[in-house]
């Protein structure tokens, strides 16, 4: 699942539109839509998106042996 697909699911589960999420993170729906098409979110932006819907964003690498970095 792409990050844009995950953001759409996050919106559905948070009962808000993608446009509302864009406003909550301080950008226009048009700019946010462009980022969704390009899949060009930074980790900081993803953390801001999570904060906007009172959730958290976790990032990590998981090695073949199950070790998390």
GROMACS elastic network, one bead per residue, 0.5 to 0.9 nm:
[ bonds ]
;  ai    aj funct       b0    kb
    1     4     6  0.81660   500
    1     5     6  0.60804   500
    1     6     6  0.66437   500
    2     5     6  0.51674   500
    2     6     6  0.62958   500
    2     7     6  0.87069   500
    2    39     6  0.78864   500
    3     7     6  0.61454   500
    3     8     6  0.86520   500
    3    36     6  0.80483   500
    3    39     6  0.67981   500
    3    41     6  0.83718   500
    4     7     6  0.50082   500
    4     8     6  0.62761   500
    4     9     6  0.87165   500
    4    35     6  0.85720   500
    4    36     6  0.52802   500
    4    37     6  0.75672   500
    4    38     6  0.89797   500
    4    39     6  0.64291   500
    5     8     6  0.50854   500
    5     9     6  0.63222   500
    5    10     6  0.85856   500
    5    36     6  0.86646   500
    6     9     6  0.50962   500
    6    10     6  0.60974   500
    6    11     6  0.86607   500
    7    11     6  0.62119   500
    7    12     6  0.87045   500
    7    18     6  0.80487   500
    7    36     6  0.85989   500
    7    49     6  0.84068   500
    8    11     6  0.51034   500
    8    12     6  0.63416   500
    8    13     6  0.87021   500
    8    17     6  0.83356   500
    8    18     6  0.68368   500
    9    12     6  0.50723   500
    9    13     6  0.61277   500
    9    14     6  0.84115   500
   10    13     6  0.52029   500
   10    14     6  0.59710   500
   10    15     6  0.84841   500
   10    16     6  0.86928   500
   10    50     6  0.87163   500
   10    53     6  0.83185   500
   11    15     6  0.59336   500
   11    16     6  0.51740   500
   11    17     6  0.58806   500
   11    18     6  0.62138   500
   11    20     6  0.88762   500
   11    21     6  0.73433   500
   11    53     6  0.82719   500
   12    15     6  0.50752   500
   12    16     6  0.63039   500
   12    17     6  0.72594   500
   12    18     6  0.87483   500
   13    16     6  0.79294   500
   14    17     6  0.86896   500
   14    53     6  0.66381   500
   16    19     6  0.81552   500
   16    20     6  0.61476   500
   16    21     6  0.68585   500
   16    53     6  0.88699   500
   17    20     6  0.50985   500
   17    21     6  0.63551   500
   17    22     6  0.86640   500
   18    22     6  0.62021   500
   18    23     6  0.87448   500
   18    29     6  0.73804   500
   18    32     6  0.82774   500
   18    33     6  0.82361   500
   19    22     6  0.50240   500
   19    23     6  0.63895   500
   19    24     6  0.87177   500
   19    28     6  0.75589   500
   19    30     6  0.83012   500
   19    32     6  0.78681   500
   19    33     6  0.83140   500
   20    23     6  0.50906   500
   20    24     6  0.62018   500
   20    25     6  0.87704   500
   20    29     6  0.77273   500
   21    25     6  0.63467   500
   21    26     6  0.86896   500
   21    27     6  0.88898   500
   21    29     6  0.82506   500
   21    32     6  0.87895   500
   21    49     6  0.73066   500
   21    52     6  0.70807   500
   21    53     6  0.79525   500
   22    25     6  0.53242   500
   22    26     6  0.63453   500
   22    27     6  0.53495   500
   22    28     6  0.58699   500
   22    29     6  0.53312   500
   22    30     6  0.86236   500
   22    31     6  0.82242   500
   22    32     6  0.58035   500
   22    33     6  0.84435   500
   22    49     6  0.83964   500
   23    26     6  0.50317   500
   23    27     6  0.54623   500
   23    28     6  0.60644   500
   23    29     6  0.69273   500
   23    32     6  0.89791   500
   24    27     6  0.76457   500
   24    49     6  0.80898   500
   24    52     6  0.59540   500
   24    53     6  0.86142   500
   25    28     6  0.89226   500
   25    45     6  0.82836   500
   25    48     6  0.64485   500
   25    49     6  0.63188   500
   25    51     6  0.87118   500
   25    52     6  0.64318   500
   27    30     6  0.82526   500
   27    31     6  0.65326   500
   27    32     6  0.65824   500
   28    31     6  0.52906   500
   28    32     6  0.61713   500
   28    33     6  0.84684   500
   29    32     6  0.50197   500
   29    33     6  0.58839   500
   29    34     6  0.85504   500
   30    33     6  0.50794   500
   30    34     6  0.63105   500
   30    35     6  0.88039   500
   31    34     6  0.51290   500
   31    35     6  0.64217   500
   31    36     6  0.87132   500
   32    35     6  0.51125   500
   32    36     6  0.62229   500
   32    37     6  0.87560   500
   33    37     6  0.62703   500
   33    38     6  0.86692   500
   34    37     6  0.51098   500
   34    38     6  0.61939   500
   34    39     6  0.83459   500
   34    40     6  0.85485   500
   35    38     6  0.50795   500
   35    39     6  0.56517   500
   35    40     6  0.52206   500
   35    41     6  0.64797   500
   36    39     6  0.50558   500
   36    40     6  0.69314   500
   36    41     6  0.78045   500
   37    40     6  0.79810   500
   38    41     6  0.84816   500
   41    44     6  0.80379   500
   41    45     6  0.59444   500
   41    46     6  0.65239   500
   42    45     6  0.51118   500
   42    46     6  0.63406   500
   42    47     6  0.86917   500
   43    46     6  0.50648   500
   43    47     6  0.62477   500
   43    48     6  0.86757   500
   43    57     6  0.87489   500
   43    59     6  0.83322   500
   44    47     6  0.50812   500
   44    48     6  0.62786   500
   44    49     6  0.86918   500
   45    49     6  0.61622   500
   45    50     6  0.86373   500
   46    50     6  0.62471   500
   46    51     6  0.86343   500
   46    57     6  0.67371   500
   47    50     6  0.50899   500
   47    51     6  0.62244   500
   47    52     6  0.86616   500
   47    55     6  0.89169   500
   47    56     6  0.68802   500
   47    57     6  0.55009   500
   47    58     6  0.83170   500
   48    51     6  0.50071   500
   48    52     6  0.61556   500
   48    53     6  0.89690   500
   48    57     6  0.87523   500
   49    52     6  0.50838   500
   49    53     6  0.68417   500
   49    54     6  0.88589   500
   49    55     6  0.84938   500
   49    56     6  0.87140   500
   49    57     6  0.83735   500
   50    53     6  0.55313   500
   50    54     6  0.62160   500
   50    56     6  0.50788   500
   50    57     6  0.57735   500
   51    55     6  0.56862   500
   51    56     6  0.64902   500
   51    57     6  0.83451   500
   52    55     6  0.76154   500
   53    56     6  0.86494   500
   60    68     6  0.64942   500
   60    69     6  0.56168   500
   61    67     6  0.81980   500
   61    68     6  0.56145   500
   61    69     6  0.50747   500
   62    65     6  0.79266   500
   62    66     6  0.57353   500
   62    67     6  0.55625   500
   62    69     6  0.62913   500
   63    66     6  0.52362   500
   63    67     6  0.51944   500
   63    68     6  0.63206   500
   63    69     6  0.78185   500
   64    67     6  0.72901   500
   65    68     6  0.89441   500
